[in-house]
Amino acid sequence: MIATAVLLCGCSDSRDINKDNPINRELITIGFSQVGAESDWRLAASESVQNAFTPENGFNLIFDNAQQKQENQIKAVREFIDQNVDYIMIDPITEIGWDTTLEEAKEAAIPVIIVDRRVAVKDDSLYTAWIGSDFEEEGEKACAWLKAFLDAKGIKGRVNIVDIQGTIDSSAQIGRTKALEAAAKRYYNWNIIGKDTGEFTKAKGREVMEKMLKTYGDAIDVVYCENDNEAFGAIEAIENTGRHVGENIENGDILLISFDATRAGLTLTLNGNIAVNAECNPDYGPKLVEMVNTLENGGTVPHDQFIEEEIFSAKEEIKSIYAGGERSDVTLLTQEFIDGRKY
């Protein structure tokens, strides 16, 4: 599945694919600008969209890989406008810088649906709808789990946390960072000693973790990775120093928190390398098809809607700890559950 998605969205600019493919006006044409192919989660999200908007389902999809550059996204959206597509969908790299482009789409009377990350615009009527995750709530769930875990362990002393952030100014980074910083203010013994962006990639996550280990060494108790790919890199960096990733932080382990809950991330959660993993659901395709069909039939869709998500841990005692805390919606992992995962 991942290999197919890499071929579709990671190796070439999809605008080249569509140049010689004239729009079939008997189909509903969707112009979709995706962030890139930087993570397992992104590949799964792209595949969900590509599998949903097919000719068999009545759609012509023009899929653009922005390669993590906002200027590419803006150019793609303007090309969609020139092609007079029926709908424009954008998963924005950053929240800011979208007013002018969305005004152009509105003037062209093309509905815009924002997917996953948000846009920060002065007039939210510039887009028809947004669907995505509550990134701050994801962070709150993870922090509530950590608080319950520390309380159950009887750890009342200083807990030093480093934050490997996502792409700065992306909605996921803003929400997840905000939740951690709010928790650190609320709990007197939580101390965020370092933060830097891992850009949602394994390579950058490893690089940032290596730098933090050199800077803070044995002082690090918890690593808060803002996606699974950063966690993969962080685990490699930690293990290369001879330290252990696990839950016995009172004996020198580094406890690792992650987000996305990809199949690979959940496997590491089941193995105990990741203590808790908050889901970010990438399966947007069917929801987006439903939204377009509603609009095509003259209906209305919510301007803002969240996609349902869970939080996962691997050990029964951890589930019990969490259930006694501020939240009780942790899902206990099994191999069967992971094997049945779509992404």
N, C-alpha and C positions, 0 to 999 in steps of 0.2 A: 504493500500500500504506500509506504513512505517512498520507496524507490520510484514508483509511478508518479507520485506527486513531485519529486525532485525533477524528473524529466519534464513534467508539464510546466512547472513554475520556477525552477531554480536554475536552469541551464541556458535559457534564452529569453529575450524580451518578447513577450507575447504580441506586442504590436506588429512585429515582423511576421508572426504567424498569420495575423488577420489582414494584412495589407492586400493580399491577393484573394481574399475571401469576401466577396460582396455581400452586404446585408440582405438577408431574405426577409422582405417586409411582411410575409405571411406569418412569420414568427415574432414573438416579443423579444426585442433586442435589449440585452443588459450589458452595460459597460461597467466592469468591476475593476477597481484599482486596489491591489493588495500591497501590503507593506513590503513583503519580500519573501525570502525562504530561510530566515535566520534561525529557526528553531523547529523542533518536532511538532510543537503546537501549531505553528504557522502552516506547516505542510498539511497537517490534518484539516485545518480550517479551509485551506485552499481546495483540498480534495473534496470536502463536503460541498462547497459551492459549485465546483465543476461537475460533480455527480448529479447535482440537483437541476442545474440550468442546462438541460440537454435539448436537442431538437425533438427527441421523442416526447419530452414533456412540454413542447411548444415554445422553446426558447432558443435564441441565438446569443451565446455568451462571448463577449470580447473581454478576455482576461488579461490584465496588465500587471506585471511584476515590477514594482517601483524600485526594487533593489535597495530599500531602506533610504531612499533620497526623496525628500518632499518635493523638490523641483520636478522630479520624474512624475510624481502623482499629479501635480498641478497640470503638467503638460498633457498627461493622459486624460484628465477630466476635460480639458479644452478640446482634445481630439474627439472625445465622446460627444461633446456638444456639436462640433463640426459635422460629425457623422449622423447627427439627429437620432441618437439612440432613444429608446422608449423610457429607460430607467438608468440612472447612474447610482452605483454603490461604491462606497469608499470605506476602507479600513485605514484611517489616517495615521501616519507615522507619529505626528505630534498633534496636540490639540489646537495650537495657535496657527495663524496665517491663512485662514480659509475664507474670510469674509468676501473678498473680491471674486474668487473663483465660484463660490456658491451663488453669489449675486448673478454671475453670468449664466449659470445653469437655470436659475429662477426666471431670468429674462427670456430664456429659450423655452420656458414652460416644460422643463424636464424634471420630473420628481427625483429627489436625491434621498437615498437611504444610507445612513451612517451605520457601520457595522463594527462591533467590538469596541474599539477606542472611540472616545468622544471628540467633538470639535468645540472650541470655545469661540463663539461668534456673538456679536452684539444683538443679532436678530435671529432667534431660533426658528423663525418661519422660513428661513433660507433652506432648510431641509425638511423633508416630509416626516421622517421617523428615524429613530435610533434604536438599535437592539444590541445588547451586550451584557457584560458581566458587571456586578457590583464589586469593583476591585477593592474598595475600602472595606466592604463587609468581608471579603475573602481574607484581608489582612486582620480584621477584628477576630475572625474565627481562629486564625492561626495564633494570634496573641492570647486569646482566651484559653486555648489549649496549653500554651506555654505556661501561663499563670497557674492553671490547675495542676500541671505537671510539677512545677516548682513547689507549690504548696504541699502536694502529696509526698514529695521527697523531703520536705522539711527544710528546704534551702531558703534561708532568710537573708543570707549575706549578699554581697554585691554580685550581680550577674552581668558580665561584660558581653555585649552583643556587637557584631559587625554586620552591616547591611550591604549586600551586593545588590545594588539597585538595577532596575531595568533601564531601557532607553529613557534618558531624561526628558521630561515634559510629555511622555506618553501617558495615557490614562491609567494603564496598569501600574506604571511606576508611581504616579502621583497618589493613587489610592492606597497601594500597599505600603508605601513609605509613610504616608500620613497615619495609617493605622498603627504602625510600629512606634512612630514618634509620640502619638497620643498615649499609647500604653506605657511608654517609658516615662512620661510625665505623671501618669496615674500611679505607677508602682515605684516607690522610692528607691528600691534596690536594683532596678534595671538601668544599665548604663550603656548607651550606644557610644562605643569608643571609636568607631570608624565607619565610613560609608563611601562607596565609589560605584560607578556604573559598570556593570558587566555586559551591558548592551544586549541582554537576553541571549547571549551565545556561550557555548562551552569554552571556547578558546579565551575569550575575554574574562569569563568567570574564573578560569584557572589563573590567569594573569593577575587579576585583582586579589584573589585569595593568597597567591604567593607573596604579593606585596604586603598584604595585611599580616601574614604570618611573620614576615621579616620585621615589621614595625611593632606588632603587639605580642608576638610569640605566645608563650603559655598563658597570657592573660585572657585569651579568647575562650569564652564558654559556649556561645551560641552563634551560629551563622544563619542569617535570615536571607535566603536566596530568593529573588523575586521571580524566578522561573526554574523549571527543571534543568534546562540546558546549563544555566549558570551553576546549578547544584552539581551536575556531572563534573564540571571543571573544578569546582571547589573541593569535591571529594578527592580527586586525583592529587591536587596540590597538598591537601592535608595529609594524605597517606604517604606522599613522597617525603614528608618531613619525619615520618615515623610515628606521628600521632594517630589516634584512633577516632573514627567517627562513630558515635553511639550515644547512649542515654545516661551513662555513668559520669556525668560532668563533675561530680564531686571527687572522682578518681582520675580526672585528667582527660576524659573524652570531650570531644567537641560535638555538641548537639546541632543537627542541621534541620532547618525548616525550609520547605519549598512550596512552589505553586505550579499549577497547570494540571497535575495528575495525569500525565501521559502514561502510556503503557510502560515505557522504560522507567519513568519516575516512580510509578507505583511498584514496579519490581524491586527497586532499591528501597522503597518504603517497607515492603514485605520483608526484605532482608535485614532491615534495621539500620541501613545507612542513612536514610532520611527518616526522621522521627515522626513527622506529620506532613501531609501534603494536601493543600487546598486546591480543589478543582477549579479550572477555568475551562468551561465547556466550549469546544471549537465547532460543534456540529450545527452551524448556522444555516446550511443550505436549505433544509426542509422548511424552516421558519421563514426564510426569505421568500421562498416560492409561495408559501401561504399568504404572506403580506402582499406580494405582487398580484396574486389572483384576486385577493379581496379588493385591491384598488382597481383592477381591471373591471370588476363587476360593480363598480360604483360605490363600494363600501369605504369605510374609514378604518385606519389602524391607529393604535396608541402612538402618541408622539415619542414616548420613551417606554421601553419595556426591558426587563431583566430576564436573562436566561437562567434556568434552574441549575444549581450546583451543590456539591457536597464537599465534605472534608474527610480525609482518610488517615487511619492509623492501622498498625499491624497487630498490636498486642491487646489481649482482652483486658489486662489490668490498666492499660492506658485508656481504653475506651471507658472503663468504669471511672477512672480519675476525671476524665473530661466531662462525663455525664453529671458529675457532682459539682461542676463549676458553673460558669456563666452561660454555657450553651450545652446542648445535649444531642446534637445532630451529627456526631462523628460516625463514620461507617467503618466497620471492622473489615480489613482486607483478607481475601483468600486468593489462592492461585487461580481458582475457577473464575472468580470475578475478573481478574486481570486478563486471563485468556479470552474472555468474552468482550473485552474492551474494543471499541471501534478504532481508537487512535493511540 
